[in-house]
Every structure is written in structure tokens, then in C-alpha cells.
Amino acid sequence: MTKHIRPLRLGALPEGMRRALRGAREKRGWTQRELASRVGLTQTHISGIESGKIVPRYDTLLELVRILDHDLLMVPRALVPVVQSLIRDHMQPDHKDDGEERALYADDADNEESSEEPRDEV
């Protein structure tokens, strides 16, 4: 690397990612030791990743998420709110079950029939 470019190294994985990894592991009913054996690491290493004491290499992180039946995606920053909204929507049980499409950012109140007269929009 050139001298004026400093490498960016995280001090730890973001907390949300660590929680997601742990949650995916627990959802499968695996202990840290079971996950470690499937990835080829030690239980101590998995513990360190989940606690933020160890930052895994990219290939290790990729292997962890794939074994947990997830994936890493590169999303343009401008689209992150849209992707997060889609994920939240997918994770919440749909109470309507009517198959109707709704606007991504619409408030539930916006979708309900209103007692007001219809207006022309310009």
C-alpha cells in the first residue's frame, strides 16, 4: 500500500451483525462448539467473534454466515433503507393475508379506506 493510504480495520464486527450471527446459531440449536466444528474453528474463536473480541477474516465470516444459511450482500448505501424495510416486512407476520400489494414506505393508515371523498391529484 502507498504511505498515504491507511488500511481500515474494524475493532469488532458491528453489534447487530454479531447478534444476528448468534441468533442464527441459536435458532439452529447449535452451541458455539458445534458451529466451530462445522467451520473448522475453535469454540473460543466463535466466542471471540460473537463477543467482538475477534474480527474474523472475510472468508471466515462468509463461511460462518453460509453455514448458518444466510449470506452477505453488497448493497449500495443509498438502497440500504429500502433493503432493511423489505427485510423487516418479511420478518413480520402479515396480519392481512389478503395478498394486496402496498407501498414500501406507506403508513398502514394510508392504506385503509378513508371516509373522505376521493380527490383529484395533480
N, C-alpha and C positions, 0 to 999 in steps of 0.2 A: 504494500500500500504506500501511497505517497505520504509524506510527512504531514501535510496539511489536512488530511482526512483521518479523523479518529473513528475507530470502529465503535459501533453502538452495541453494547452488550447489556441485556436486561439483568437486573439484580435478582429477579424472580419472575416466574410466569405471572401474568395478571391473575388476581384473586378469582375473578369469575371463571377463568379457564381452569384453574386448579379445582374449584368447586365442581365444575362440570365433569372433569376427569374423575374425581372422587365419586360423584353422584352416579356416573355411568358404571363405574366399577361396582358400587354398592347395589345398583339396580340389578346387576347380573348375579349378585350374591357372592362375589369374589372377595377374598381377603387381599391385602396388599401382597402377601406371599404368593397367592395363586396367580395374580396378574403378573407379578415379577417372573414367575417361572414360564409363563406363556410368552413373555417378551424377551426373556434371556437376561434379566437383571436381578439384582438382589432386592429383598423386601426393604432394606434400608434405603436403597436408591429410590424406590417408589415412594416411600415415606418422605424422603427429602424433596421430591418433586411436588408432592401434594402439599407439603408444608411451606414450600417456597425457598427452602434452603439450597436446593439444587435446580439449576436451569438446564433442562435436557437439550442435547443437540437436536437439530431439526429432524434428522432421520429417526431418532429415538421417539420424539414427540409424535411424528407421523405414524410410527409403528404402534404406539400406545393408543392413539385415537382410532386407528383402524381395527385393532383387536377388540376395542370396546364398541365396534360397529358404528363409528362416527367417521367424519372426515374433516380435513382442514380445507378451507376455501379462501382464495384471494378475492376480496370484494373491493371494488373502488370505494374510497371513503365516502363519496357523495351518495352511494347506494346503501351504505350501512344501515341508516334508519329504516329504509324500506325492507331490507332483509330481516332486520330484527323484528319489525312489525309482522312480517309473514311468519316468522318462527313463533312469536307469541301467539298469533292467531291459530297456528297449527296445534300448539300445545294446550290451548284452552278448549274445553269441551264445548261443542256447538249446541246451544240450547234450542235453536230454532229448527234445525234439521229440515228446513224446507228447500234446501238446495239453491236458494236465491243468492245471486252474487251481490256483493255490497262494496262500496267504495273503500279503498285501502285505509284512508285517513278519516273516514266518516265517523261521526259520533253516532252511537246507537239511536239517540233521539232523532237524528236527522233521517234515519231510515223508516221511522214509524209514520203512519199516516197522520197527517195534521188536519185539524178541524178548519184551518184557514182555507180560503178559496185559492184555487191554483192561480199563480201569477205568470205573466209572460216574462221571460228572461231575455235580456238584451245582450 
